[in-house]
Amino acid sequence: MNSIGVGLLGFGTVGSGTAKILVENQEVIASRLGRPLELKRIADLDITTDRGVKVDGRILTTDAADVIDAPDIDIVIELIGGYEPAKGFLLRAIDQGKHVVTANKALLASDGWEIFEAATKKGVDVGFEASVGGGIPLIQSIKEGLVANRIQGLFGILNGTANFILTKMTDETGSFADVLKEAQDLGYAELDPTFDVEGIDAAHKLTILLSIAYGIPIDFDAVYTEGISRITPLDIRFMKSFGYRIKLLAISKDDGKAIEARVHPTLIPENSLLASVNQAYNALYVTGDAVGNVMFYGPGAGMMPTGSAVVSDVVNVARNIISGAVGRVPALGYQPATMQARRIKSMDDLAVKYYFRFSAEDRPGVLSRISGILGKHEISIQSVHQQGRDVLGAVPIVMITHEAREAAVRQALSEIDRLDIVKDRTMLIRIEDWK
């Protein structure tokens, strides 16, 4: 029985997990596939460090060309990350008629359209399950399991680092800086955590989900992105008192006219399903017109969970090779000719409830001046909470609004922040009041 040859580019954390699964689970994989998968070559700049995976040293190389150009390799797995040389390697493999699998969400969010077009022209498959949600089968579930549905909404906790930080800040009242350092010490956060804490990683993943959910071209720049670095323990305390938990959410809604696409800190009711997703776990809450509400939950990163998703793609591609059904499921779930741009709703047109925290002087008339400006912009207040002076002598005033338009909110806060009684920029956090 002929084996299907697999080559691996990148032998880091996820690459090691992928190799470990291919080697240690080869019998169960073969019994499900009907043919052996053989890991024929691994390329990495470092081939001397022990990864804890038993592979024949003769298959290790420092030259990616030894993997890409090898005639006995049918599927190339790219786990290098970043933009280049990863993009060049993928396009080179595709040009040689090889199928590719990648976990590279940043590359797909920026240049995925070029990669998918190249694969379509060459008649090869692209697998990217591991690019969103780690070990959670989100991509295949939306493309195939929910194929009969018009997707009406996506609400996702898609970055484990940010979720870990917000969980610790909520449950243990630590500062953002202290909890970030703990996350770095535990290996949850990179030395440069910008992509995680500023929402960029989650926005990469939402960009991919938007394309497969709605059949629109990949456009990372269309996703509004905001991070969690300004969240304070004071905000956490106020949120709890109002019955909310805070999450970095990736949100999309389709009202039939336009699509919302946004990533930002969000207050959600403490008894909602997503509020219970804590630590470094990920979740995606999907609303379809036929199925209703479905939630996917699990580890969003890590050596073995992400490796599991990579190998699932490899097996799916191998099945297509065996059956001669390459391209049976379009890479983005829609036939390429049917994909077209849709209007992405401007943040100015967004209408939600808001949490405001003002830092104001402790003197008469402060609250009336602030509420007067809000009223002028047709922003109605649902509840107000005022606390004693902080260490700088300012008084935190917290408000929850009724639903208001973002454009009006921005105008009002710009006016309020220029008042002589306001001592710091107003904290704004959006609220999604659903169960």
C-alpha positions as CSV (number, residue, x, y, z in Angstrom):
1,M,0.0,0.0,0.0
2,N,1.5,3.3,-1.1
3,S,2.0,5.9,1.6
4,I,1.2,9.6,1.3
5,G,4.3,11.6,1.8
6,V,4.3,14.6,4.2
7,G,6.9,17.3,4.6
8,L,7.1,19.7,7.5
9,L,8.5,23.3,7.5
10,G,9.1,24.4,11.0
11,F,10.0,22.2,14.0
12,G,9.1,24.6,16.8
13,T,6.3,24.1,19.4
14,V,3.4,23.4,17.0
15,G,5.7,21.6,14.5
16,S,6.9,19.3,17.3
17,G,3.4,18.5,18.3
18,T,2.4,17.8,14.7
19,A,5.4,15.5,14.2
20,K,4.7,13.7,17.5
21,I,1.1,13.0,16.4
22,L,2.1,11.8,12.9
23,V,4.7,9.5,14.4
24,E,3.0,8.2,17.5
25,N,-0.6,7.9,16.1
26,Q,0.4,6.7,12.7
27,E,-1.5,3.3,13.1
28,V,-4.8,4.9,14.2
29,I,-4.5,7.5,11.4
30,A,-3.8,4.8,8.8
31,S,-6.8,2.8,10.0
32,R,-9.0,5.8,9.5
33,L,-7.4,7.0,6.3
34,G,-6.9,3.6,4.6
35,R,-3.3,4.4,3.7
36,P,-0.2,5.3,5.7
37,L,0.9,8.9,6.2
38,E,4.7,9.1,6.1
39,L,6.6,12.0,7.6
40,K,9.4,12.1,5.1
41,R,11.3,15.3,5.8
42,I,11.4,18.1,8.4
43,A,13.1,21.5,7.8
44,D,14.1,23.9,10.5
45,L,17.1,26.2,11.0
46,D,17.7,24.4,14.3
47,I,17.8,20.6,13.9
48,T,20.0,19.8,16.9
49,T,17.7,20.7,19.8
50,D,15.9,17.7,21.3
51,R,12.1,18.3,20.7
52,G,11.1,15.2,22.6
53,V,9.9,13.5,19.4
54,K,11.5,10.3,18.0
55,V,12.2,10.9,14.4
56,D,15.0,9.5,12.2
57,G,17.7,12.1,12.1
58,R,18.2,11.5,8.4
59,I,14.8,13.2,7.6
60,L,16.0,16.5,9.3
61,T,17.3,19.3,7.1
62,T,18.0,23.0,7.4
63,D,17.0,23.7,3.7
64,A,13.3,24.2,3.0
65,A,13.9,23.3,-0.6
66,D,14.6,19.7,0.5
67,V,11.0,19.5,1.6
68,I,9.3,21.6,-1.0
69,D,11.1,20.2,-4.1
70,A,11.1,16.5,-3.0
71,P,9.1,14.4,-5.5
72,D,7.9,11.9,-2.9
73,I,6.2,14.6,-0.7
74,D,2.5,15.1,-1.5
75,I,1.6,17.5,1.3
76,V,3.7,20.4,2.7
77,I,2.9,21.7,6.2
78,E,4.0,25.2,6.9
79,L,4.5,26.0,10.6
80,I,7.2,28.7,10.4
81,G,4.8,31.6,11.1
82,G,5.1,35.2,10.0
83,Y,4.9,36.5,6.5
84,E,8.2,35.7,4.7
85,P,9.7,33.3,3.9
86,A,6.4,31.4,4.8
87,K,4.4,32.9,2.0
88,G,7.1,32.2,-0.6
89,F,7.4,28.6,0.6
90,L,3.7,28.0,0.4
91,L,3.4,29.5,-3.1
92,R,6.4,27.6,-4.3
93,A,4.9,24.3,-3.0
94,I,1.6,25.1,-4.6
95,D,3.3,26.0,-7.9
96,Q,4.8,22.5,-7.9
97,G,1.4,20.9,-7.5
98,K,1.7,20.1,-3.9
99,H,-1.1,20.4,-1.4
100,V,-0.4,22.7,1.6
101,V,-1.5,22.9,5.2
102,T,-0.8,25.9,7.4
103,A,-1.6,27.4,10.9
104,N,-0.4,30.8,9.8
105,K,-3.4,33.1,10.6
106,A,-1.4,36.4,10.2
107,L,-0.3,35.4,6.7
108,L,-3.8,34.2,5.7
109,A,-5.4,37.4,7.1
110,S,-3.1,39.5,5.0
111,D,-2.3,37.5,1.9
112,G,-4.7,34.5,2.0
113,W,-6.6,35.5,-1.1
114,E,-3.4,35.2,-3.2
115,I,-2.6,31.8,-1.7
116,F,-6.1,30.5,-2.2
117,E,-6.2,31.8,-5.8
118,A,-2.9,30.1,-6.6
119,A,-4.1,26.8,-5.1
120,T,-7.4,27.0,-7.2
121,K,-5.4,27.5,-10.4
122,K,-3.1,24.6,-9.7
123,G,-5.9,22.3,-8.5
124,V,-4.5,21.7,-5.0
125,D,-6.0,21.9,-1.6
126,V,-5.2,24.3,1.3
127,G,-5.9,23.3,4.9
128,F,-5.9,25.9,7.6
129,E,-8.0,24.5,10.5
130,A,-5.3,25.3,13.0
131,S,-5.2,29.0,12.1
132,V,-8.3,29.7,14.2
133,G,-9.1,28.3,17.6
134,G,-6.2,25.8,18.0
135,G,-7.6,22.4,18.6
136,I,-11.3,23.5,18.2
137,P,-12.7,22.4,14.8
138,L,-14.1,25.7,13.9
139,I,-13.2,26.0,10.2
140,Q,-14.6,22.6,9.1
141,S,-17.7,23.1,11.3
142,I,-18.6,26.3,9.6
143,K,-17.7,25.2,6.1
144,E,-19.3,21.8,6.3
145,G,-21.3,21.2,9.5
146,L,-23.2,24.5,9.1
147,V,-23.2,24.6,5.3
148,A,-27.0,24.8,5.2
149,N,-27.1,28.0,7.3
150,R,-26.9,31.7,6.6
151,I,-24.6,32.8,9.4
152,Q,-26.2,35.6,11.3
153,G,-23.6,36.2,14.1
154,L,-20.2,35.2,15.4
155,F,-19.1,36.0,19.0
156,G,-15.6,34.6,19.8
157,I,-13.0,34.5,22.5
158,L,-10.2,33.8,20.1
159,N,-7.1,34.7,22.0
160,G,-6.1,32.6,25.0
161,T,-3.5,35.1,26.3
162,A,-5.9,38.0,26.6
163,N,-8.5,35.7,28.1
164,F,-6.0,34.4,30.7
165,I,-5.1,38.0,31.6
166,L,-8.7,39.2,31.9
167,T,-9.7,36.1,33.9
168,K,-6.8,36.6,36.4
169,M,-7.6,40.3,36.7
170,T,-11.3,39.5,37.4
171,D,-10.8,36.6,39.8
172,E,-7.7,37.8,41.6
173,T,-7.8,41.6,41.2
174,G,-4.3,42.0,39.8
175,S,-3.2,44.9,37.6
176,F,-2.8,44.4,33.9
177,A,1.0,44.8,34.1
178,D,1.4,42.2,36.9
179,V,-0.9,39.6,35.3
180,L,0.8,40.1,31.9
181,K,4.2,39.3,33.5
182,E,2.7,36.2,35.1
183,A,1.3,35.2,31.7
184,Q,4.8,35.6,30.2
185,D,6.4,33.7,33.0
186,L,4.0,30.8,32.4
187,G,4.5,30.8,28.6
188,Y,1.1,32.1,27.7
189,A,2.3,35.4,26.5
190,E,5.2,36.3,24.2
191,L,8.0,38.6,25.2
192,D,6.4,41.1,22.9
193,P,2.7,40.5,23.6
194,T,1.4,43.3,21.3
195,F,-0.5,41.0,18.9
196,D,-2.3,39.3,21.8
197,V,-3.1,42.2,24.1
198,E,-3.9,44.7,21.4
199,G,-6.5,42.4,19.7
200,I,-4.4,41.9,16.5
201,D,-4.3,38.1,16.8
202,A,-8.0,37.9,17.4
203,A,-8.6,40.2,14.4
204,H,-6.5,38.0,12.2
205,K,-8.7,35.0,13.2
206,L,-12.0,37.0,12.8
207,T,-10.8,38.0,9.3
208,I,-10.6,34.4,8.3
209,L,-13.9,33.5,9.9
210,L,-15.7,36.4,8.1
211,S,-14.6,35.0,4.8
212,I,-15.8,31.5,5.4
213,A,-19.0,32.6,7.2
214,Y,-20.2,35.1,4.6
215,G,-18.4,34.3,1.4
216,I,-16.5,37.7,1.3
217,P,-12.9,38.3,0.2
218,I,-10.3,38.4,3.0
219,D,-9.8,42.0,4.2
220,F,-8.0,42.4,7.5
221,D,-8.1,46.2,7.3
222,A,-11.9,46.1,7.5
223,V,-11.9,44.7,11.1
224,Y,-12.0,47.3,13.8
225,T,-9.5,46.4,16.5
226,E,-9.0,47.5,20.1
227,G,-7.0,45.9,22.9
228,I,-7.2,45.3,26.6
229,S,-4.1,47.2,27.9
230,R,-6.2,50.1,29.4
231,I,-8.4,47.9,31.5
232,T,-7.8,48.5,35.3
233,P,-8.8,46.7,38.5
234,L,-11.1,49.6,39.2
235,D,-13.0,48.9,36.0
236,I,-13.2,45.2,36.9
237,R,-14.7,46.1,40.3
238,F,-17.4,48.3,38.8
239,M,-18.2,45.7,36.1
240,K,-18.8,43.1,38.8
241,S,-21.1,45.4,40.6
242,F,-23.2,45.8,37.5
243,G,-23.4,42.0,36.9
244,Y,-20.9,41.8,34.0
245,R,-17.6,40.1,33.1
246,I,-15.2,41.5,30.6
247,K,-13.9,39.5,27.6
248,L,-11.9,40.4,24.5
249,L,-14.5,39.5,21.9
250,A,-14.3,39.1,18.2
251,I,-17.8,40.1,17.0
252,S,-19.6,39.9,13.7
253,K,-23.3,40.3,12.9
254,D,-25.1,40.2,9.5
255,D,-28.3,42.2,9.3
256,G,-28.7,41.5,5.6
257,K,-27.5,44.9,4.6
258,A,-24.1,45.2,6.2
259,I,-21.7,43.1,8.3
260,E,-20.2,44.2,11.6
261,A,-16.6,43.2,12.1
262,R,-15.0,44.2,15.3
263,V,-12.6,43.1,18.1
264,H,-12.6,44.9,21.4
265,P,-13.1,44.5,25.2
266,T,-16.7,43.8,25.8
267,L,-18.9,43.5,28.8
268,I,-21.2,40.5,28.8
269,P,-23.7,39.3,31.5
270,E,-21.9,37.2,34.1
271,N,-24.5,34.4,33.6
272,S,-23.9,34.1,29.8
273,L,-22.2,31.1,28.3
274,L,-19.1,33.0,27.0
275,A,-18.7,34.6,30.5
276,S,-17.8,31.2,31.8
277,V,-15.0,30.7,29.3
278,N,-11.9,31.4,31.4
279,Q,-8.1,31.0,31.6
280,A,-6.5,30.4,28.2
281,Y,-9.5,28.7,26.7
282,N,-11.2,29.8,23.5
283,A,-14.8,29.7,22.4
284,L,-16.9,30.6,19.4
285,Y,-20.7,31.3,19.6
286,V,-22.3,31.0,16.2
287,T,-25.8,31.9,15.2
288,G,-27.3,30.3,12.1
289,D,-30.7,30.9,10.6
290,A,-31.5,27.2,10.6
291,V,-29.5,25.7,13.5
292,G,-30.0,28.6,16.0
293,N,-27.2,29.0,18.5
294,V,-24.1,26.7,18.7
295,M,-21.0,27.2,20.8
296,F,-17.6,25.6,20.3
297,Y,-15.2,25.5,23.2
298,G,-11.7,24.2,23.9
299,P,-8.0,24.9,24.0
300,G,-7.1,27.7,21.5
301,A,-3.4,27.1,21.4
302,G,-0.6,24.7,22.5
303,M,1.7,22.1,21.0
304,M,-0.7,19.1,21.0
305,P,-4.1,20.8,20.5
306,T,-2.9,22.8,17.5
307,G,-0.9,19.9,16.2
308,S,-4.2,17.9,16.3
309,A,-5.9,20.5,14.0
310,V,-2.9,20.4,11.6
311,V,-3.0,16.6,11.3
312,S,-6.8,16.7,10.8
313,D,-6.2,18.9,7.8
314,V,-3.5,16.6,6.5
315,V,-5.8,13.6,6.8
316,N,-8.6,15.5,5.0
317,V,-6.3,16.4,2.1
318,A,-5.0,12.8,2.0
319,R,-8.6,11.5,1.7
320,N,-9.1,13.9,-1.3
321,I,-5.9,12.6,-2.9
322,I,-7.0,9.0,-2.5
323,S,-10.4,9.6,-3.9
324,G,-9.3,12.0,-6.6
325,A,-11.7,14.6,-5.2
326,V,-9.3,17.5,-4.8
327,G,-11.2,20.8,-4.3
328,R,-14.4,18.9,-3.3
329,V,-14.9,21.5,-0.5
330,P,-13.8,25.0,-1.6
331,A,-11.0,26.4,0.6
332,L,-13.2,29.2,2.0
333,G,-16.4,27.2,1.9
334,Y,-17.9,29.2,-1.1
335,Q,-17.3,28.6,-4.8
336,P,-14.7,31.2,-5.7
337,A,-16.9,32.7,-8.5
338,T,-19.7,33.4,-6.0
339,M,-17.6,35.3,-3.5
340,Q,-18.1,39.0,-3.5
341,A,-17.5,42.0,-1.2
342,R,-20.1,43.1,1.2
343,R,-20.5,46.4,3.0
344,I,-18.7,46.4,6.4
345,K,-20.6,48.5,8.9
346,S,-18.7,51.6,10.0
347,M,-18.1,51.8,13.8
348,D,-19.9,55.2,13.7
349,D,-23.1,53.3,12.8
350,L,-22.8,50.8,15.7
351,A,-25.6,51.0,18.2
352,V,-24.9,49.2,21.6
353,K,-24.9,50.0,25.3
354,Y,-21.8,51.5,26.8
355,Y,-19.8,51.5,30.1
356,F,-18.2,54.9,30.8
357,R,-15.7,55.7,33.6
358,F,-15.0,59.4,34.1
359,S,-12.2,60.7,36.3
360,A,-13.5,64.0,37.6
361,E,-12.9,66.6,40.3
362,D,-14.9,66.2,43.5
363,R,-17.0,69.4,43.4
364,P,-20.7,70.3,43.0
365,G,-22.2,70.2,39.5
366,V,-19.7,67.7,38.0
367,L,-22.3,65.0,37.3
368,S,-24.8,67.5,35.9
369,R,-22.3,68.9,33.4
370,I,-21.3,65.4,32.2
371,S,-24.9,64.1,32.0
372,G,-25.9,67.4,30.2
373,I,-23.4,66.8,27.4
374,L,-24.5,63.2,27.1
375,G,-28.1,64.3,26.9
376,K,-27.3,66.8,24.2
377,H,-26.0,63.9,22.1
378,E,-29.1,61.8,22.8
379,I,-27.2,59.4,25.0
380,S,-29.5,58.1,27.7
381,I,-28.2,57.0,31.1
382,Q,-29.4,53.6,32.6
383,S,-27.4,53.7,35.8
384,V,-24.7,55.7,37.6
385,H,-22.3,54.8,40.3
386,Q,-19.9,57.2,42.1
387,Q,-17.1,56.3,44.4
388,G,-14.8,58.2,46.8
389,R,-11.6,59.9,45.7
390,D,-8.8,57.9,44.2
391,V,-5.1,58.4,45.1
392,L,-4.9,61.4,42.7
393,G,-7.8,63.1,44.3
394,A,-10.2,62.5,41.4
395,V,-13.6,60.9,41.7
396,P,-14.5,57.9,39.5
397,I,-18.0,58.3,38.0
398,V,-19.3,55.2,36.2
399,M,-22.3,55.1,33.9
400,I,-24.1,52.4,32.0
401,T,-26.0,53.8,29.1
402,H,-29.0,52.7,27.1
403,E,-28.3,51.8,23.5
404,A,-26.6,54.7,21.7
405,R,-24.8,55.3,18.4
406,E,-21.0,55.1,18.4
407,A,-20.6,58.4,16.5
408,A,-22.7,60.3,19.1
409,V,-20.7,58.6,21.9
410,R,-17.4,59.6,20.4
411,Q,-18.5,63.2,19.9
412,A,-19.9,63.4,23.5
413,L,-16.7,62.0,25.1
414,S,-14.5,64.3,23.1
415,E,-16.4,67.2,24.5
416,I,-16.4,65.8,28.0
417,D,-12.7,65.1,28.0
418,R,-12.0,68.7,27.3
419,L,-13.8,69.9,30.4
420,D,-11.6,71.4,33.1
421,I,-13.2,69.2,35.7
422,V,-12.2,65.9,33.9
423,K,-8.7,64.7,34.9
424,D,-8.1,61.7,32.5
425,R,-9.4,60.3,29.3
426,T,-12.7,58.6,29.7
427,M,-12.8,54.8,29.7
428,L,-15.2,53.4,27.2
429,I,-16.2,49.7,27.0
430,R,-19.0,48.4,24.8
431,I,-21.7,46.1,26.2
432,E,-23.4,43.1,24.5
433,D,-26.4,42.3,26.6
434,W,-27.3,38.7,25.6
435,K,-27.4,35.4,27.3
